[in-house]
Amino acid sequence: MKLIHIHPSDNVAVALEDLHAGDTVTVDGCTVTAAEDIARGHKISLTKIPCGSPVIKYGNPIAVAQQDIPEGCWVHTHNVKTGLSENAEYVYDHKVYDLPDVQPRTFMGYRRKDGRAAIRNELWIVPIVGCVNGVAKQLVEANQDLVKGSIDGLYYYGHPFGCSQLGDDLAQTKKLLTALVRHPNAGGVLCLGLGCENLVLDMFKEALGEYDPDRVKFLICQEVPDELEAGTALLKELAEYASQFKREEIPASELVVGMKCGGSDGLSGITANPTVGRFSDRLIALGGSTVLTEVPEMFGAENILFSRCENTAVFDKAVKMVNDFKQYFVSHGQVVYENPSPGNKAGGITTLEDKSCGCVQKGGSAQIVDVLSYAEPVTKKGLNVLSGPGNDLVSATDLTAAGAHMILFTTGRGTPFGAPAPTVKISTNTALYNKKRGWIDFNAGTVADGEETLDQAGDRLLDYVLRVASGELTKAEASGHREISIFKDGVVL
């Protein structure tokens, strides 16, 4: 199969392999001859598209023709433009879809003392301020002997913030870092401060709320003669505490899985993202939770997604989230459609609407049960939408802070990064999977290759997720790739 026609109303199809001028192909009973070379992942017109007319893909307008586009032509940035603006109307047109029947599943995870499930039993060092990142690194390097028995690893999460910040930025740093401290995958946490930062320890503890003093320790480096000696002593106490936890069988209904895409290409919305959507529906049918973020990559596809809000209250929260993010762009003098990236365009994504319609495929067909602010924890079973930007590391950190046990990250071009939560890389095409075996965990290119259906790929992904939840390492984990990035907006003092 050389082309895929995603929706019956589409006036373009997507090339599943490179087409050459003169190639004649048939899709859904429509025969078209390529008028020029068209690369894999890019669009070909199935009929004449007059100047000013919409380009339809996913059954949705994704661009406006800037000139007459004859049948068989390459449809991309040279002959179309976005139809987006800062203003859009949203109407609640509620739709409900059936979820698949799935037999109960379990994984081998950790049960915390507060009853929460975890898929890793790690020791984390969370710097309260960026000034102590180097100390945290030294402590991690010097105490790897603590990683034994049921302790899966010792890591620190450096960042440049916690001081010289004001207002909302300081509040977001505090909210994000305390959320990481509460994450269930951390069996023990050392919170490392300097002593003179804006984010003082009392403020941090107040934001953290109630905590188990056996699980969470604090060290202010200016208050001790030797911070490495003091830190090592605290890490040993945390290791003793964390070592009591052992893997046990836990229902899949207790999993929370984040969903993200990056380095997308023209196949993202056809293979990997809808595969993740099938997985999401299956986990939710099992009673679990999934989390979708990247608000700017919902622009242009909001009505597709928000029609599944379970009630008007959730819909109103979703609309406010989108409008607030648009205002964020406008307040900085930026247009809302300054996306996709150069890499996205090279891979076949033409406009933000094109990208967004593919992006929201990760949400499957389940009802949206809640809309969360930045770093707000998931509290409801089902599909959640989380406020956050499209940036890969910022949004993956946001998903971790919301309580995602792991993150499914689809990509058409590849990336090596990892969040604090295990980060599963899912390729949109088999060529990427074969080329970057050190980065990619799961190949959804099999769908484009005709080797399996989306439902079969979704079943296979559910099996893989349960293996990762039970301890199988992702490629990013095996490579030691773990980072955080905190969303900021204001001044630095």
C-alpha positions in Angstrom: 0.0 0.0 0.0 1.6 3.3 -1.2 -1.1 5.7 0.1 -3.5 6.0 3.0 -6.7 7.9 2.7 -7.5 8.6 6.4 -11.2 9.8 6.2 -13.7 9.4 3.4 -14.1 13.2 3.1 -10.4 13.9 2.7 -9.2 15.5 -0.5 -5.6 14.5 0.2 -3.9 11.1 0.9 -0.6 10.5 2.7 2.3 8.7 1.0 3.4 5.6 2.9 6.5 5.4 0.7 8.3 7.8 -1.6 6.4 8.5 -4.8 8.0 9.5 -8.1 6.5 11.7 -10.8 4.4 9.5 -13.0 3.7 6.8 -10.4 0.0 5.8 -10.6 -1.6 4.6 -7.3 -5.1 3.7 -6.2 -6.5 4.2 -2.8 -10.2 3.6 -1.7 -11.2 3.3 -5.4 -9.5 6.6 -6.4 -6.7 6.3 -8.9 -4.2 9.2 -9.0 -1.0 9.9 -10.9 1.8 11.7 -9.0 2.6 15.0 -10.9 5.9 15.3 -9.0 8.1 13.5 -6.5 6.4 13.2 -3.1 8.3 12.0 -0.1 6.9 9.4 2.5 4.7 11.1 5.0 3.7 14.0 2.7 0.4 14.7 1.1 -0.9 14.2 -2.4 -4.0 15.9 -3.8 -6.7 13.3 -4.8 -8.7 15.9 -6.8 -8.2 19.5 -7.9 -8.3 21.9 -4.8 -9.2 25.4 -5.9 -7.4 28.5 -4.5 -9.1 29.5 -1.2 -10.6 26.0 -0.6 -9.9 23.9 2.4 -7.5 21.0 2.4 -9.2 18.2 4.3 -7.3 15.5 6.3 -8.6 13.4 9.2 -12.0 14.7 8.0 -11.1 18.1 9.2 -9.8 21.3 7.5 -6.0 21.4 8.0 -5.1 24.3 5.6 -6.3 26.6 2.9 -5.1 26.4 -0.7 -3.0 29.4 -1.7 -3.3 28.6 -5.4 -5.1 26.1 -7.6 -3.7 22.7 -6.7 -4.2 20.1 -9.6 -4.9 16.5 -8.9 -1.7 14.5 -8.1 0.3 17.4 -6.7 2.4 17.6 -3.6 0.4 19.6 -0.9 2.6 21.3 1.6 3.9 24.7 2.8 4.6 26.0 -0.7 1.0 26.0 -1.8 -1.2 26.2 1.4 -1.4 28.2 4.6 -2.9 27.8 8.0 -6.5 28.7 8.6 -6.0 29.4 12.3 -6.4 32.6 14.1 -6.3 33.7 17.8 -10.1 33.7 17.9 -12.2 30.5 17.7 -15.7 29.4 18.7 -16.2 26.3 20.7 -19.6 24.5 20.9 -20.2 21.5 23.2 -21.4 18.8 20.9 -21.2 15.8 23.2 -20.1 12.5 21.6 -19.8 9.1 23.4 -18.0 6.1 21.9 -17.8 2.5 23.1 -14.6 1.3 24.7 -13.1 -2.1 23.9 -13.8 -5.2 26.0 -10.5 -6.0 27.8 -9.9 -8.9 30.2 -8.5 -7.8 33.6 -4.7 -7.4 33.6 -2.1 -6.9 36.3 1.6 -5.8 36.6 4.3 -6.4 39.2 4.7 -3.1 41.0 5.4 -1.6 44.4 2.7 -0.8 47.0 3.5 2.3 49.0 2.5 2.8 52.6 -0.2 5.3 51.6 -1.7 2.7 49.3 -0.5 4.2 46.0 1.0 2.0 43.3 4.5 2.5 41.9 6.4 0.9 39.0 9.9 1.9 40.2 11.5 2.0 43.6 14.1 4.6 43.2 16.0 7.1 45.4 15.7 10.7 44.1 17.6 13.9 45.0 15.5 16.9 44.2 17.4 20.2 44.4 15.3 23.0 45.8 17.5 25.5 44.0 19.9 25.2 41.1 22.9 26.3 43.1 23.2 22.8 44.6 22.9 20.8 41.3 26.7 20.0 41.5 26.3 18.7 45.1 23.4 16.5 44.0 25.5 15.1 41.2 28.4 14.3 43.5 26.0 12.5 45.9 24.6 10.4 43.2 28.0 9.5 41.8 29.4 8.7 45.3 26.5 6.5 46.5 25.7 4.1 43.7 26.5 1.3 46.1 23.0 2.0 47.6 21.4 0.7 44.4 20.9 -3.0 45.3 18.2 -5.4 46.3 14.8 -3.8 45.5 16.2 -0.3 45.0 16.1 0.4 41.2 18.3 3.4 41.0 19.6 6.7 42.5 19.1 9.9 40.5 19.0 13.7 40.8 17.0 16.2 38.8 19.0 19.4 38.3 17.4 22.7 37.1 18.4 26.4 37.2 15.5 27.7 39.3 14.4 28.2 42.9 16.1 31.6 43.3 16.0 35.0 41.5 12.3 34.2 40.6 9.2 36.1 41.4 5.4 35.6 41.4 4.0 32.9 39.2 7.4 31.5 38.1 8.5 30.9 41.7 5.0 29.4 42.4 5.4 27.0 39.4 8.9 25.9 40.4 7.6 25.2 43.9 4.5 23.3 42.6 6.6 21.2 40.2 9.3 20.3 42.6 7.0 19.3 45.4 5.0 17.2 43.0 8.1 15.3 42.1 8.8 14.7 45.8 5.4 13.1 46.1 5.8 10.9 43.0 5.2 7.2 43.9 8.1 5.9 41.8 10.4 7.5 44.4 10.8 5.2 47.4 12.9 7.8 49.1 13.6 11.5 48.4 16.4 13.9 49.6 15.4 17.5 49.1 18.6 19.5 48.8 18.7 23.3 49.5 21.4 25.9 49.8 20.0 28.2 52.5 19.7 31.6 51.0 17.4 30.9 48.0 14.0 32.5 47.3 12.3 29.1 47.7 13.1 28.8 51.4 12.7 25.5 53.1 9.7 26.5 55.2 7.9 27.7 52.0 8.8 24.4 50.3 7.6 22.3 53.2 4.3 24.2 53.4 3.7 23.5 49.7 4.7 19.9 50.1 2.1 19.3 52.8 1.9 16.2 54.9 4.8 13.8 54.3 6.4 10.7 55.7 9.7 11.7 57.4 11.1 8.3 56.8 10.6 8.7 53.0 11.5 12.4 52.6 14.6 14.0 54.1 15.9 17.6 53.9 19.4 19.0 53.8 20.4 22.7 53.7 24.0 22.8 52.6 25.0 26.0 54.3 24.0 24.6 57.6 26.4 21.7 57.7 30.3 21.5 57.7 30.4 18.8 55.0 27.3 18.5 52.7 28.6 15.4 51.1 29.0 13.6 54.4 25.6 14.8 55.6 23.9 13.9 52.4 25.4 10.5 52.2 24.1 9.7 55.8 20.6 10.8 54.8 20.7 8.7 51.6 21.6 5.7 53.6 18.6 6.2 55.8 16.4 6.6 52.8 17.8 3.5 51.2 17.1 1.5 54.4 13.5 2.7 54.2 13.0 2.1 50.5 14.5 -1.4 50.6 11.5 -2.7 52.5 9.3 -2.4 49.3 9.1 -5.5 47.0 7.3 -6.0 43.8 3.9 -7.5 44.1 0.9 -8.1 41.8 -1.2 -4.9 41.3 -4.2 -4.4 39.0 -3.6 -2.5 35.8 -6.5 -0.2 36.9 -4.0 1.6 39.2 -1.7 2.7 36.4 -1.4 6.4 35.3 0.2 6.8 31.9 1.2 10.1 30.2 1.0 10.6 26.5 3.3 12.9 24.4 4.6 13.3 20.9 7.7 15.0 19.6 9.8 15.0 16.4 6.6 14.2 14.6 6.3 13.4 11.0 3.5 12.8 8.4 2.9 9.3 9.8 2.5 10.3 13.5 -1.3 10.8 13.2 -1.6 7.6 11.2 0.5 5.0 13.1 2.0 5.8 16.4 -0.5 8.4 17.8 -3.6 6.3 17.1 -1.8 3.2 18.4 -1.4 5.1 21.7 -5.0 6.1 21.4 -6.0 2.4 21.2 -3.8 1.7 24.2 -5.4 4.6 26.1 -8.9 3.2 25.5 -7.8 -0.2 26.6 -6.2 1.0 29.9 -9.2 3.2 30.6 -11.5 0.1 30.0 -9.4 -1.6 32.6 -10.1 1.2 35.0 -6.8 3.0 34.6 -5.9 6.6 33.8 -4.2 8.4 30.9 -3.0 12.0 30.6 -2.8 14.1 27.4 -1.0 17.4 27.3 0.6 19.8 24.8 -2.1 22.4 24.6 -0.7 24.4 21.7 -0.8 21.2 19.7 -4.5 21.0 20.3 -5.1 24.3 18.4 -7.2 23.5 15.4 -8.4 20.2 16.7 -10.1 21.3 19.9 -13.6 20.4 18.7 -12.6 16.9 17.8 -11.2 16.4 21.3 -13.5 18.4 23.4 -16.7 16.8 22.1 -15.7 13.9 24.4 -15.8 16.0 27.6 -18.0 14.0 29.9 -20.1 17.1 30.8 -20.3 20.9 30.3 -18.3 21.6 33.4 -15.3 19.7 32.0 -15.9 21.2 28.6 -15.8 24.8 30.1 -12.5 24.0 31.8 -11.1 22.7 28.6 -12.1 25.8 26.6 -10.6 28.0 29.3 -7.4 26.1 29.2 -7.1 26.6 25.4 -8.0 30.2 25.6 -5.6 30.9 28.4 -2.8 29.3 26.4 -3.7 31.4 23.3 -3.6 34.5 25.5 -0.1 33.4 26.7 1.0 33.5 23.1 -0.7 36.8 22.4 0.7 38.5 25.5 4.2 37.7 24.2 3.4 39.1 20.8 3.4 35.7 19.1 0.8 34.1 16.8 -0.8 30.9 18.0 0.1 29.0 14.8 3.9 29.4 15.0 4.2 25.7 14.7 5.1 23.1 13.3 8.9 22.9 13.6 11.3 22.6 10.7 11.7 18.9 11.5 7.9 18.4 11.5 7.6 20.1 8.1 10.4 18.0 6.7 8.5 14.9 7.8 5.3 16.0 6.1 3.4 18.1 8.6 2.3 21.3 6.9 0.3 23.4 9.4 -0.5 23.4 13.1 -4.0 22.1 12.3 -2.3 19.2 10.5 -0.1 18.6 13.5 -2.9 19.0 16.0 -5.3 16.6 14.3 -2.6 14.0 14.5 -1.6 14.9 18.0 -5.1 14.4 19.5 -5.2 10.9 18.1 -3.3 9.9 21.3 -6.5 10.6 23.2 -8.3 7.6 21.7 -12.1 7.7 22.0 -12.7 7.8 25.8 -14.5 10.5 27.6 -12.4 13.4 29.1 -13.0 13.2 32.8 -10.9 16.1 34.0 -8.8 19.2 33.0 -5.7 19.8 35.1 -3.6 22.8 35.6 0.2 22.7 35.3 1.7 20.0 37.6 -1.7 19.2 39.1 -2.1 15.6 40.2 -4.4 13.1 38.5 -7.3 12.3 40.8 -9.9 10.8 38.4 -9.9 7.5 36.6 -10.1 7.9 32.8 -8.7 10.3 30.2 -7.3 13.6 31.7 -6.1 16.7 29.9 -3.2 18.5 31.4 -2.2 22.1 30.8 1.3 22.4 29.4 3.3 23.5 26.4 4.4 21.4 23.4 8.1 21.5 24.4 9.2 17.9 24.9 11.1 18.1 28.2 8.8 20.7 29.8 5.7 18.7 29.0 7.2 15.3 29.9 8.2 16.8 33.3 4.7 18.2 33.7 3.2 14.7 33.0 5.6 13.2 35.6 4.5 15.8 38.2 0.9 15.0 37.5 1.6 11.5 38.7 2.2 9.6 35.5 4.0 6.3 36.3 5.4 6.3 32.7 5.2 8.3 29.6 4.5 7.1 26.0 6.4 9.3 23.6 5.7 9.0 19.9 8.2 10.2 17.3 8.8 10.1 13.6 12.4 11.5 13.8 13.7 10.2 17.1 15.0 11.7 20.4 17.1 10.2 23.2 15.8 12.2 26.2 14.0 10.7 29.2 11.8 12.2 32.0 11.9 11.1 35.6 9.1 8.7 34.8 10.1 5.9 32.4 9.8 7.3 28.9 8.8 4.8 26.2 9.8 5.9 22.6 7.3 4.8 19.9 8.4 5.1 16.3 5.9 6.1 13.6 7.9 4.3 10.9 10.0 1.1 10.7 13.0 2.9 9.2 13.4 5.0 12.3 13.0 1.9 14.5 15.7 0.0 12.6 18.1 3.0 12.5 17.8 4.1 16.2 17.5 0.9 18.2 19.3 2.6 21.1 16.4 5.1 21.3 13.2 3.4 20.2 11.4 1.0 22.4 8.3 0.1 20.3 7.7 0.2 16.5 4.2 1.4 15.3 5.5 1.5 11.8 4.2 -2.0 11.4 0.7 -0.4 10.8 2.0 1.5 7.8 3.8 -1.6 6.6 0.5 -3.5 6.7 1.7 -6.0 9.2 -0.9 -5.3 11.8 -4.0 -3.2 12.4 -4.2 -0.3 14.9 -6.1 -2.5 17.3 -3.5 -5.2 17.1 -0.8 -2.6 17.7 -2.7 -1.2 20.7 -2.9 -4.7 22.2 0.8 -5.1 21.7 1.5 -1.8 23.3 -0.6 -2.7 26.3 1.4 -5.8 26.8 4.6 -3.8 26.5 3.5 -1.2 29.0 2.7 -3.8 31.5 6.2 -5.3 31.1 7.7 -1.9 31.7 5.5 -1.4 34.7 6.8 -4.7 36.0 10.5 -3.6 35.7 11.6 -3.9 32.1 13.8 -0.9 31.4 13.1 1.6 28.6 16.0 2.5 26.3 16.2 6.0 27.9 16.5 4.4 31.4 19.2 2.0 30.2 21.1 4.9 28.8 20.7 6.9 32.0 18.8 9.7 30.3 16.7 11.5 32.9 16.1 15.2 33.0 13.5 17.8 34.0 12.6 21.3 32.7 10.3 23.7 34.5 7.9 26.0 32.7 8.6 29.7 33.3 7.3 33.0 32.0 8.5 36.0 34.0 11.7 37.9 34.9 14.9 36.5 36.4 16.3 38.8 39.1 
